[in-house]
């Protein structure tokens, strides 16, 4: 199940919850104030580039012997 973020419209608290696709905020309550007035937020995802180390080898990706 994906994790979605929700914001309480009453107190502004932001929380995460495991929900089925398309389930929305029904059945959830704010852990701070107890309100059921929650809206789902659009979440961004983290992405990492391919700039990590290759293990210290001097050989290139073409199979050279360095």
mmJSON file of the N, C-alpha and C atoms, coordinates in Angstrom:
{"data_MODEL":{"atom_site":{
"group_PDB":["ATOM","ATOM","ATOM","ATOM","ATOM","ATOM","ATOM","ATOM","ATOM","ATOM","ATOM","ATOM","ATOM","ATOM","ATOM","ATOM","ATOM","ATOM","ATOM","ATOM","ATOM","ATOM","ATOM","ATOM","ATOM","ATOM","ATOM","ATOM","ATOM","ATOM","ATOM","ATOM","ATOM","ATOM","ATOM","ATOM","ATOM","ATOM","ATOM","ATOM","ATOM","ATOM","ATOM","ATOM","ATOM","ATOM","ATOM","ATOM","ATOM","ATOM","ATOM","ATOM","ATOM","ATOM","ATOM","ATOM","ATOM","ATOM","ATOM","ATOM","ATOM","ATOM","ATOM","ATOM","ATOM","ATOM","ATOM","ATOM","ATOM","ATOM","ATOM","ATOM","ATOM","ATOM","ATOM","ATOM","ATOM","ATOM","ATOM","ATOM","ATOM","ATOM","ATOM","ATOM","ATOM","ATOM","ATOM","ATOM","ATOM","ATOM","ATOM","ATOM","ATOM","ATOM","ATOM","ATOM","ATOM","ATOM","ATOM","ATOM","ATOM","ATOM","ATOM","ATOM","ATOM","ATOM","ATOM","ATOM","ATOM","ATOM","ATOM","ATOM","ATOM","ATOM","ATOM","ATOM","ATOM","ATOM","ATOM","ATOM","ATOM","ATOM","ATOM","ATOM","ATOM","ATOM","ATOM","ATOM","ATOM","ATOM","ATOM","ATOM","ATOM","ATOM","ATOM","ATOM","ATOM","ATOM","ATOM","ATOM","ATOM","ATOM","ATOM","ATOM","ATOM","ATOM","ATOM","ATOM","ATOM","ATOM","ATOM","ATOM","ATOM","ATOM","ATOM","ATOM","ATOM","ATOM","ATOM","ATOM","ATOM","ATOM","ATOM","ATOM","ATOM","ATOM","ATOM","ATOM","ATOM","ATOM","ATOM","ATOM","ATOM","ATOM","ATOM","ATOM","ATOM","ATOM","ATOM","ATOM","ATOM","ATOM","ATOM","ATOM","ATOM","ATOM","ATOM","ATOM","ATOM","ATOM","ATOM","ATOM","ATOM","ATOM","ATOM","ATOM","ATOM","ATOM"],
"id":[1,2,3,4,5,6,7,8,9,10,11,12,13,14,15,16,17,18,19,20,21,22,23,24,25,26,27,28,29,30,31,32,33,34,35,36,37,38,39,40,41,42,43,44,45,46,47,48,49,50,51,52,53,54,55,56,57,58,59,60,61,62,63,64,65,66,67,68,69,70,71,72,73,74,75,76,77,78,79,80,81,82,83,84,85,86,87,88,89,90,91,92,93,94,95,96,97,98,99,100,101,102,103,104,105,106,107,108,109,110,111,112,113,114,115,116,117,118,119,120,121,122,123,124,125,126,127,128,129,130,131,132,133,134,135,136,137,138,139,140,141,142,143,144,145,146,147,148,149,150,151,152,153,154,155,156,157,158,159,160,161,162,163,164,165,166,167,168,169,170,171,172,173,174,175,176,177,178,179,180,181,182,183,184,185,186,187,188,189,190,191,192,193,194,195,196,197,198],
"type_symbol":["N","C","C","N","C","C","N","C","C","N","C","C","N","C","C","N","C","C","N","C","C","N","C","C","N","C","C","N","C","C","N","C","C","N","C","C","N","C","C","N","C","C","N","C","C","N","C","C","N","C","C","N","C","C","N","C","C","N","C","C","N","C","C","N","C","C","N","C","C","N","C","C","N","C","C","N","C","C","N","C","C","N","C","C","N","C","C","N","C","C","N","C","C","N","C","C","N","C","C","N","C","C","N","C","C","N","C","C","N","C","C","N","C","C","N","C","C","N","C","C","N","C","C","N","C","C","N","C","C","N","C","C","N","C","C","N","C","C","N","C","C","N","C","C","N","C","C","N","C","C","N","C","C","N","C","C","N","C","C","N","C","C","N","C","C","N","C","C","N","C","C","N","C","C","N","C","C","N","C","C","N","C","C","N","C","C","N","C","C","N","C","C","N","C","C","N","C","C"],
"label_atom_id":["N","CA","C","N","CA","C","N","CA","C","N","CA","C","N","CA","C","N","CA","C","N","CA","C","N","CA","C","N","CA","C","N","CA","C","N","CA","C","N","CA","C","N","CA","C","N","CA","C","N","CA","C","N","CA","C","N","CA","C","N","CA","C","N","CA","C","N","CA","C","N","CA","C","N","CA","C","N","CA","C","N","CA","C","N","CA","C","N","CA","C","N","CA","C","N","CA","C","N","CA","C","N","CA","C","N","CA","C","N","CA","C","N","CA","C","N","CA","C","N","CA","C","N","CA","C","N","CA","C","N","CA","C","N","CA","C","N","CA","C","N","CA","C","N","CA","C","N","CA","C","N","CA","C","N","CA","C","N","CA","C","N","CA","C","N","CA","C","N","CA","C","N","CA","C","N","CA","C","N","CA","C","N","CA","C","N","CA","C","N","CA","C","N","CA","C","N","CA","C","N","CA","C","N","CA","C","N","CA","C","N","CA","C","N","CA","C","N","CA","C","N","CA","C","N","CA","C","N","CA","C"],
"label_alt_id":[null,null,null,null,null,null,null,null,null,null,null,null,null,null,null,null,null,null,null,null,null,null,null,null,null,null,null,null,null,null,null,null,null,null,null,null,null,null,null,null,null,null,null,null,null,null,null,null,null,null,null,null,null,null,null,null,null,null,null,null,null,null,null,null,null,null,null,null,null,null,null,null,null,null,null,null,null,null,null,null,null,null,null,null,null,null,null,null,null,null,null,null,null,null,null,null,null,null,null,null,null,null,null,null,null,null,null,null,null,null,null,null,null,null,null,null,null,null,null,null,null,null,null,null,null,null,null,null,null,null,null,null,null,null,null,null,null,null,null,null,null,null,null,null,null,null,null,null,null,null,null,null,null,null,null,null,null,null,null,null,null,null,null,null,null,null,null,null,null,null,null,null,null,null,null,null,null,null,null,null,null,null,null,null,null,null,null,null,null,null,null,null,null,null,null,null,null,null],
"label_comp_id":["UNK","UNK","UNK","UNK","UNK","UNK","UNK","UNK","UNK","UNK","UNK","UNK","UNK","UNK","UNK","UNK","UNK","UNK","UNK","UNK","UNK","UNK","UNK","UNK","UNK","UNK","UNK","UNK","UNK","UNK","UNK","UNK","UNK","UNK","UNK","UNK","UNK","UNK","UNK","UNK","UNK","UNK","UNK","UNK","UNK","UNK","UNK","UNK","UNK","UNK","UNK","UNK","UNK","UNK","UNK","UNK","UNK","UNK","UNK","UNK","UNK","UNK","UNK","UNK","UNK","UNK","UNK","UNK","UNK","UNK","UNK","UNK","UNK","UNK","UNK","UNK","UNK","UNK","UNK","UNK","UNK","UNK","UNK","UNK","UNK","UNK","UNK","UNK","UNK","UNK","UNK","UNK","UNK","UNK","UNK","UNK","UNK","UNK","UNK","UNK","UNK","UNK","UNK","UNK","UNK","UNK","UNK","UNK","UNK","UNK","UNK","UNK","UNK","UNK","UNK","UNK","UNK","UNK","UNK","UNK","UNK","UNK","UNK","UNK","UNK","UNK","UNK","UNK","UNK","UNK","UNK","UNK","UNK","UNK","UNK","UNK","UNK","UNK","UNK","UNK","UNK","UNK","UNK","UNK","UNK","UNK","UNK","UNK","UNK","UNK","UNK","UNK","UNK","UNK","UNK","UNK","UNK","UNK","UNK","UNK","UNK","UNK","UNK","UNK","UNK","UNK","UNK","UNK","UNK","UNK","UNK","UNK","UNK","UNK","UNK","UNK","UNK","UNK","UNK","UNK","UNK","UNK","UNK","UNK","UNK","UNK","UNK","UNK","UNK","UNK","UNK","UNK","UNK","UNK","UNK","UNK","UNK","UNK"],
"label_asym_id":["A","A","A","A","A","A","A","A","A","A","A","A","A","A","A","A","A","A","A","A","A","A","A","A","A","A","A","A","A","A","A","A","A","A","A","A","A","A","A","A","A","A","A","A","A","A","A","A","A","A","A","A","A","A","A","A","A","A","A","A","A","A","A","A","A","A","A","A","A","A","A","A","A","A","A","A","A","A","A","A","A","A","A","A","A","A","A","A","A","A","A","A","A","A","A","A","A","A","A","A","A","A","A","A","A","A","A","A","A","A","A","A","A","A","A","A","A","A","A","A","A","A","A","A","A","A","A","A","A","A","A","A","A","A","A","A","A","A","A","A","A","A","A","A","A","A","A","A","A","A","A","A","A","A","A","A","A","A","A","A","A","A","A","A","A","A","A","A","A","A","A","A","A","A","A","A","A","A","A","A","A","A","A","A","A","A","A","A","A","A","A","A","A","A","A","A","A","A"],
"label_entity_id":["1","1","1","1","1","1","1","1","1","1","1","1","1","1","1","1","1","1","1","1","1","1","1","1","1","1","1","1","1","1","1","1","1","1","1","1","1","1","1","1","1","1","1","1","1","1","1","1","1","1","1","1","1","1","1","1","1","1","1","1","1","1","1","1","1","1","1","1","1","1","1","1","1","1","1","1","1","1","1","1","1","1","1","1","1","1","1","1","1","1","1","1","1","1","1","1","1","1","1","1","1","1","1","1","1","1","1","1","1","1","1","1","1","1","1","1","1","1","1","1","1","1","1","1","1","1","1","1","1","1","1","1","1","1","1","1","1","1","1","1","1","1","1","1","1","1","1","1","1","1","1","1","1","1","1","1","1","1","1","1","1","1","1","1","1","1","1","1","1","1","1","1","1","1","1","1","1","1","1","1","1","1","1","1","1","1","1","1","1","1","1","1","1","1","1","1","1","1"],
"label_seq_id":[1,1,1,2,2,2,3,3,3,4,4,4,5,5,5,6,6,6,7,7,7,8,8,8,9,9,9,10,10,10,11,11,11,12,12,12,13,13,13,14,14,14,15,15,15,16,16,16,17,17,17,18,18,18,19,19,19,20,20,20,21,21,21,22,22,22,23,23,23,24,24,24,25,25,25,26,26,26,27,27,27,28,28,28,29,29,29,30,30,30,31,31,31,32,32,32,33,33,33,34,34,34,35,35,35,36,36,36,37,37,37,38,38,38,39,39,39,40,40,40,41,41,41,42,42,42,43,43,43,44,44,44,45,45,45,46,46,46,47,47,47,48,48,48,49,49,49,50,50,50,51,51,51,52,52,52,53,53,53,54,54,54,55,55,55,56,56,56,57,57,57,58,58,58,59,59,59,60,60,60,61,61,61,62,62,62,63,63,63,64,64,64,65,65,65,66,66,66],
"pdbx_PDB_ins_code":[null,null,null,null,null,null,null,null,null,null,null,null,null,null,null,null,null,null,null,null,null,null,null,null,null,null,null,null,null,null,null,null,null,null,null,null,null,null,null,null,null,null,null,null,null,null,null,null,null,null,null,null,null,null,null,null,null,null,null,null,null,null,null,null,null,null,null,null,null,null,null,null,null,null,null,null,null,null,null,null,null,null,null,null,null,null,null,null,null,null,null,null,null,null,null,null,null,null,null,null,null,null,null,null,null,null,null,null,null,null,null,null,null,null,null,null,null,null,null,null,null,null,null,null,null,null,null,null,null,null,null,null,null,null,null,null,null,null,null,null,null,null,null,null,null,null,null,null,null,null,null,null,null,null,null,null,null,null,null,null,null,null,null,null,null,null,null,null,null,null,null,null,null,null,null,null,null,null,null,null,null,null,null,null,null,null,null,null,null,null,null,null,null,null,null,null,null,null],
"Cartn_x":[0.842,0.0,0.882,0.507,1.29,1.058,2.031,1.933,1.518,0.467,-0.021,0.114,0.248,0.3,-1.042,-1.442,-2.691,-2.426,-3.18,-3.088,-4.445,-4.422,-5.644,-6.016,-7.225,-7.695,-8.009,-8.134,-8.443,-7.196,-6.16,-4.974,-3.704,-3.736,-2.577,-1.575,-1.813,-0.882,-0.807,0.407,0.616,0.987,0.337,0.577,0.667,1.226,1.299,0.422,-0.145,-0.973,-0.872,-0.85,-0.914,-2.362,-2.591,-3.954,-3.95,-5.048,-5.203,-5.347,-5.014,-5.135,-6.565,-6.735,-8.032,-8.872,-8.327,-9.114,-9.39,-8.465,-8.677,-8.547,-9.142,-8.97,-10.087,-11.075,-12.184,-11.696,-12.21,-11.833,-10.612,-9.927,-8.751,-9.138,-8.403,-8.561,-7.186,-7.137,-5.887,-5.394,-4.132,-3.609,-3.388,-3.375,-3.156,-4.449,-5.503,-6.729,-7.966,-7.855,-8.977,-9.957,-9.699,-10.591,-10.565,-11.672,-11.754,-11.671,-11.39,-11.324,-9.917,-9.592,-8.266,-8.328,-7.285,-7.169,-5.871,-5.929,-4.741,-3.835,-2.532,-1.546,-0.915,-0.474,0.299,1.727,2.233,3.574,4.562,5.771,6.847,7.664,8.442,9.256,10.726,11.561,12.995,13.588,14.555,15.239,16.726,17.52,18.973,19.587,20.647,21.341,22.315,22.867,23.803,25.24,25.539,26.891,27.66,27.21,27.881,29.186,29.953,31.237,31.02,31.971,31.88,32.764,33.174,33.971,35.461,35.928,37.346,38.067,37.394,38.031,38.401,39.543,39.936,39.475,38.892,38.401,37.126,36.991,35.797,34.669,33.541,32.386,32.561,33.632,33.868,34.76,35.075,35.873,37.375,37.83,39.272,40.017,41.316,42.141,42.836,42.56,43.043,44.485],
"Cartn_y":[-1.189,0.0,1.246,2.233,3.473,4.34,5.168,6.131,7.471,8.058,9.36,10.361,11.64,12.709,13.421,13.767,14.481,15.664,16.756,17.933,18.166,18.438,18.757,20.201,20.41,21.751,22.567,21.916,22.628,23.122,22.26,22.668,22.779,22.301,22.413,21.285,20.318,19.198,18.368,17.961,17.108,15.723,14.708,13.333,12.434,11.24,10.238,9.059,8.383,7.216,6.242,4.96,3.92,3.804,3.965,3.926,3.142,2.54,1.907,2.991,2.655,3.61,4.133,5.442,6.072,6.093,5.647,5.562,6.919,7.855,9.179,9.193,10.207,10.434,9.837,9.177,8.658,7.671,7.845,6.99,7.458,8.5,9.017,10.177,10.316,11.481,12.061,13.353,14.039,13.586,13.154,12.729,13.884,15.114,16.281,16.807,16.942,17.578,16.692,15.529,14.612,14.929,15.943,16.339,15.312,15.195,14.36,15.207,16.487,17.431,17.41,16.332,16.14,16.233,16.799,16.843,16.163,15.436,14.745,15.745,15.661,16.537,15.85,16.63,16.1,15.951,14.744,14.465,14.379,14.852,14.668,13.469,12.907,11.767,12.128,11.421,11.671,10.915,11.519,10.886,11.124,10.09,10.248,10.062,10.789,10.678,9.522,9.213,8.105,8.558,9.327,9.862,9.128,7.948,7.203,6.6,6.065,5.431,4.095,3.717,2.426,1.378,1.581,0.59,0.78,1.878,2.166,1.564,0.907,0.309,1.395,1.26,2.218,1.785,0.589,0.11,0.847,1.188,1.865,0.87,1.383,0.517,-0.334,-0.101,-0.891,-2.09,-2.362,-3.535,-3.336,-2.09,-1.837,-2.29,-2.419,-2.884,-1.778,-0.533,0.63,0.738],
"Cartn_z":[0.0,0.0,0.0,-0.768,-0.799,0.44,0.727,1.83,1.244,1.811,1.381,2.517,2.156,3.148,3.206,4.426,4.656,5.572,5.37,6.228,6.876,8.181,8.908,8.595,8.133,7.804,9.063,10.209,11.446,12.171,12.301,13.066,12.215,10.95,10.066,10.179,11.065,11.242,9.963,9.567,8.401,8.895,8.324,8.741,7.519,7.715,6.671,7.06,6.054,6.316,5.153,5.461,4.442,3.982,2.687,2.145,0.844,0.516,-0.788,-1.845,-3.076,-4.176,-4.248,-4.278,-4.405,-3.142,-2.012,-0.781,-0.158,-0.245,0.332,1.843,2.478,3.912,4.762,4.147,4.935,5.994,7.197,8.313,9.085,8.602,9.296,10.215,11.309,12.183,12.469,12.693,13.005,14.38,14.484,15.781,16.758,16.256,17.109,17.731,16.898,17.401,17.3,16.639,16.533,15.417,14.636,13.551,12.418,11.714,10.519,9.256,9.395,8.291,7.677,6.949,6.37,4.858,4.262,2.807,2.404,1.286,0.793,0.086,0.377,-0.247,-1.442,-2.394,-3.502,-3.026,-3.056,-2.544,-3.688,-3.424,-4.386,-3.949,-4.847,-4.488,-4.634,-3.893,-3.946,-5.128,-5.756,-6.868,-6.709,-6.913,-6.815,-8.183,-8.435,-9.708,-9.7,-10.827,-10.95,-10.783,-9.736,-9.564,-8.486,-8.084,-7.013,-7.481,-6.549,-6.821,-7.506,-8.336,-9.037,-8.388,-7.14,-6.44,-6.591,-7.135,-7.196,-8.391,-9.281,-10.445,-11.439,-12.088,-13.105,-14.475,-14.585,-15.874,-16.236,-17.479,-17.94,-18.18,-18.639,-18.873,-20.119,-20.904,-22.132,-21.862,-20.604,-20.283,-20.418,-20.421,-20.513,-19.281,-19.384,-18.274,-17.537,-17.839,-17.11,-17.091],
"occupancy":[1.0,1.0,1.0,1.0,1.0,1.0,1.0,1.0,1.0,1.0,1.0,1.0,1.0,1.0,1.0,1.0,1.0,1.0,1.0,1.0,1.0,1.0,1.0,1.0,1.0,1.0,1.0,1.0,1.0,1.0,1.0,1.0,1.0,1.0,1.0,1.0,1.0,1.0,1.0,1.0,1.0,1.0,1.0,1.0,1.0,1.0,1.0,1.0,1.0,1.0,1.0,1.0,1.0,1.0,1.0,1.0,1.0,1.0,1.0,1.0,1.0,1.0,1.0,1.0,1.0,1.0,1.0,1.0,1.0,1.0,1.0,1.0,1.0,1.0,1.0,1.0,1.0,1.0,1.0,1.0,1.0,1.0,1.0,1.0,1.0,1.0,1.0,1.0,1.0,1.0,1.0,1.0,1.0,1.0,1.0,1.0,1.0,1.0,1.0,1.0,1.0,1.0,1.0,1.0,1.0,1.0,1.0,1.0,1.0,1.0,1.0,1.0,1.0,1.0,1.0,1.0,1.0,1.0,1.0,1.0,1.0,1.0,1.0,1.0,1.0,1.0,1.0,1.0,1.0,1.0,1.0,1.0,1.0,1.0,1.0,1.0,1.0,1.0,1.0,1.0,1.0,1.0,1.0,1.0,1.0,1.0,1.0,1.0,1.0,1.0,1.0,1.0,1.0,1.0,1.0,1.0,1.0,1.0,1.0,1.0,1.0,1.0,1.0,1.0,1.0,1.0,1.0,1.0,1.0,1.0,1.0,1.0,1.0,1.0,1.0,1.0,1.0,1.0,1.0,1.0,1.0,1.0,1.0,1.0,1.0,1.0,1.0,1.0,1.0,1.0,1.0,1.0,1.0,1.0,1.0,1.0,1.0,1.0],
"B_iso_or_equiv":[0.0,0.0,0.0,0.0,0.0,0.0,0.0,0.0,0.0,0.0,0.0,0.0,0.0,0.0,0.0,0.0,0.0,0.0,0.0,0.0,0.0,0.0,0.0,0.0,0.0,0.0,0.0,0.0,0.0,0.0,0.0,0.0,0.0,0.0,0.0,0.0,0.0,0.0,0.0,0.0,0.0,0.0,0.0,0.0,0.0,0.0,0.0,0.0,0.0,0.0,0.0,0.0,0.0,0.0,0.0,0.0,0.0,0.0,0.0,0.0,0.0,0.0,0.0,0.0,0.0,0.0,0.0,0.0,0.0,0.0,0.0,0.0,0.0,0.0,0.0,0.0,0.0,0.0,0.0,0.0,0.0,0.0,0.0,0.0,0.0,0.0,0.0,0.0,0.0,0.0,0.0,0.0,0.0,0.0,0.0,0.0,0.0,0.0,0.0,0.0,0.0,0.0,0.0,0.0,0.0,0.0,0.0,0.0,0.0,0.0,0.0,0.0,0.0,0.0,0.0,0.0,0.0,0.0,0.0,0.0,0.0,0.0,0.0,0.0,0.0,0.0,0.0,0.0,0.0,0.0,0.0,0.0,0.0,0.0,0.0,0.0,0.0,0.0,0.0,0.0,0.0,0.0,0.0,0.0,0.0,0.0,0.0,0.0,0.0,0.0,0.0,0.0,0.0,0.0,0.0,0.0,0.0,0.0,0.0,0.0,0.0,0.0,0.0,0.0,0.0,0.0,0.0,0.0,0.0,0.0,0.0,0.0,0.0,0.0,0.0,0.0,0.0,0.0,0.0,0.0,0.0,0.0,0.0,0.0,0.0,0.0,0.0,0.0,0.0,0.0,0.0,0.0,0.0,0.0,0.0,0.0,0.0,0.0],
"pdbx_formal_charge":[null,null,null,null,null,null,null,null,null,null,null,null,null,null,null,null,null,null,null,null,null,null,null,null,null,null,null,null,null,null,null,null,null,null,null,null,null,null,null,null,null,null,null,null,null,null,null,null,null,null,null,null,null,null,null,null,null,null,null,null,null,null,null,null,null,null,null,null,null,null,null,null,null,null,null,null,null,null,null,null,null,null,null,null,null,null,null,null,null,null,null,null,null,null,null,null,null,null,null,null,null,null,null,null,null,null,null,null,null,null,null,null,null,null,null,null,null,null,null,null,null,null,null,null,null,null,null,null,null,null,null,null,null,null,null,null,null,null,null,null,null,null,null,null,null,null,null,null,null,null,null,null,null,null,null,null,null,null,null,null,null,null,null,null,null,null,null,null,null,null,null,null,null,null,null,null,null,null,null,null,null,null,null,null,null,null,null,null,null,null,null,null,null,null,null,null,null,null],
"auth_seq_id":[1,1,1,2,2,2,3,3,3,4,4,4,5,5,5,6,6,6,7,7,7,8,8,8,9,9,9,10,10,10,11,11,11,12,12,12,13,13,13,14,14,14,15,15,15,16,16,16,17,17,17,18,18,18,19,19,19,20,20,20,21,21,21,22,22,22,23,23,23,24,24,24,25,25,25,26,26,26,27,27,27,28,28,28,29,29,29,30,30,30,31,31,31,32,32,32,33,33,33,34,34,34,35,35,35,36,36,36,37,37,37,38,38,38,39,39,39,40,40,40,41,41,41,42,42,42,43,43,43,44,44,44,45,45,45,46,46,46,47,47,47,48,48,48,49,49,49,50,50,50,51,51,51,52,52,52,53,53,53,54,54,54,55,55,55,56,56,56,57,57,57,58,58,58,59,59,59,60,60,60,61,61,61,62,62,62,63,63,63,64,64,64,65,65,65,66,66,66],
"auth_comp_id":["UNK","UNK","UNK","UNK","UNK","UNK","UNK","UNK","UNK","UNK","UNK","UNK","UNK","UNK","UNK","UNK","UNK","UNK","UNK","UNK","UNK","UNK","UNK","UNK","UNK","UNK","UNK","UNK","UNK","UNK","UNK","UNK","UNK","UNK","UNK","UNK","UNK","UNK","UNK","UNK","UNK","UNK","UNK","UNK","UNK","UNK","UNK","UNK","UNK","UNK","UNK","UNK","UNK","UNK","UNK","UNK","UNK","UNK","UNK","UNK","UNK","UNK","UNK","UNK","UNK","UNK","UNK","UNK","UNK","UNK","UNK","UNK","UNK","UNK","UNK","UNK","UNK","UNK","UNK","UNK","UNK","UNK","UNK","UNK","UNK","UNK","UNK","UNK","UNK","UNK","UNK","UNK","UNK","UNK","UNK","UNK","UNK","UNK","UNK","UNK","UNK","UNK","UNK","UNK","UNK","UNK","UNK","UNK","UNK","UNK","UNK","UNK","UNK","UNK","UNK","UNK","UNK","UNK","UNK","UNK","UNK","UNK","UNK","UNK","UNK","UNK","UNK","UNK","UNK","UNK","UNK","UNK","UNK","UNK","UNK","UNK","UNK","UNK","UNK","UNK","UNK","UNK","UNK","UNK","UNK","UNK","UNK","UNK","UNK","UNK","UNK","UNK","UNK","UNK","UNK","UNK","UNK","UNK","UNK","UNK","UNK","UNK","UNK","UNK","UNK","UNK","UNK","UNK","UNK","UNK","UNK","UNK","UNK","UNK","UNK","UNK","UNK","UNK","UNK","UNK","UNK","UNK","UNK","UNK","UNK","UNK","UNK","UNK","UNK","UNK","UNK","UNK","UNK","UNK","UNK","UNK","UNK","UNK"],
"auth_asym_id":["A","A","A","A","A","A","A","A","A","A","A","A","A","A","A","A","A","A","A","A","A","A","A","A","A","A","A","A","A","A","A","A","A","A","A","A","A","A","A","A","A","A","A","A","A","A","A","A","A","A","A","A","A","A","A","A","A","A","A","A","A","A","A","A","A","A","A","A","A","A","A","A","A","A","A","A","A","A","A","A","A","A","A","A","A","A","A","A","A","A","A","A","A","A","A","A","A","A","A","A","A","A","A","A","A","A","A","A","A","A","A","A","A","A","A","A","A","A","A","A","A","A","A","A","A","A","A","A","A","A","A","A","A","A","A","A","A","A","A","A","A","A","A","A","A","A","A","A","A","A","A","A","A","A","A","A","A","A","A","A","A","A","A","A","A","A","A","A","A","A","A","A","A","A","A","A","A","A","A","A","A","A","A","A","A","A","A","A","A","A","A","A","A","A","A","A","A","A"],
"auth_atom_id":["N","CA","C","N","CA","C","N","CA","C","N","CA","C","N","CA","C","N","CA","C","N","CA","C","N","CA","C","N","CA","C","N","CA","C","N","CA","C","N","CA","C","N","CA","C","N","CA","C","N","CA","C","N","CA","C","N","CA","C","N","CA","C","N","CA","C","N","CA","C","N","CA","C","N","CA","C","N","CA","C","N","CA","C","N","CA","C","N","CA","C","N","CA","C","N","CA","C","N","CA","C","N","CA","C","N","CA","C","N","CA","C","N","CA","C","N","CA","C","N","CA","C","N","CA","C","N","CA","C","N","CA","C","N","CA","C","N","CA","C","N","CA","C","N","CA","C","N","CA","C","N","CA","C","N","CA","C","N","CA","C","N","CA","C","N","CA","C","N","CA","C","N","CA","C","N","CA","C","N","CA","C","N","CA","C","N","CA","C","N","CA","C","N","CA","C","N","CA","C","N","CA","C","N","CA","C","N","CA","C","N","CA","C","N","CA","C","N","CA","C","N","CA","C","N","CA","C","N","CA","C"],
"pdbx_PDB_model_num":[1,1,1,1,1,1,1,1,1,1,1,1,1,1,1,1,1,1,1,1,1,1,1,1,1,1,1,1,1,1,1,1,1,1,1,1,1,1,1,1,1,1,1,1,1,1,1,1,1,1,1,1,1,1,1,1,1,1,1,1,1,1,1,1,1,1,1,1,1,1,1,1,1,1,1,1,1,1,1,1,1,1,1,1,1,1,1,1,1,1,1,1,1,1,1,1,1,1,1,1,1,1,1,1,1,1,1,1,1,1,1,1,1,1,1,1,1,1,1,1,1,1,1,1,1,1,1,1,1,1,1,1,1,1,1,1,1,1,1,1,1,1,1,1,1,1,1,1,1,1,1,1,1,1,1,1,1,1,1,1,1,1,1,1,1,1,1,1,1,1,1,1,1,1,1,1,1,1,1,1,1,1,1,1,1,1,1,1,1,1,1,1,1,1,1,1,1,1]
}}}
